[in-house]
Amino acid sequence: SGLLQMAVDPAEAARQAIIAESGVLPEAMLRAVGAAEASALAGCHVPYPALHFPQAGVLEPRRYCARAADGSAVITGAAVTELLSDGGRWRLIGHAGEIVTADVVVLANAGEARAFAPELSLLARRGQISAAPPTAHSRHLRAVLNYGGAITPLIEGHHYVGATFAPA
């Protein structure tokens, strides 16, 4: 149920205290919890206090993209050279001219969009995600745990463990 951003050291605990006390988000979206409450929310022992984001969770990219694209034209393999904003719509231009004009464009080409749309504030990030089988302890996990890396509750029989990212 949600995501727990654990305060794994004193500096992170101090940073989280400032965030929690700032009121930047309503309590329904963010609240500070102690280690005991974090453990209850997670479904397993958590030795640290945390920020709890009850509305956060796991997004399965393949399923999300399929659902989001339902009823849309999906164009793959297009060599885009320009992305232009034109009266509230987007125009994608290739070597041979216009590829498509659309209300919404999803750029799913990693960091290559910077080559034809340098005005977008895109930052490449490196990371790694591994699928791991559950242990007797982890199979009860009910929330995403974020600790510099992250682990998800079970998704189709596996946890997904992510490494921290660094600029590419």
Order of alpha helices (4+ residues) and beta strands (2+ residues): beta-alpha-beta-alpha-beta-alpha-beta-beta-beta-beta-beta-beta-beta-beta-beta
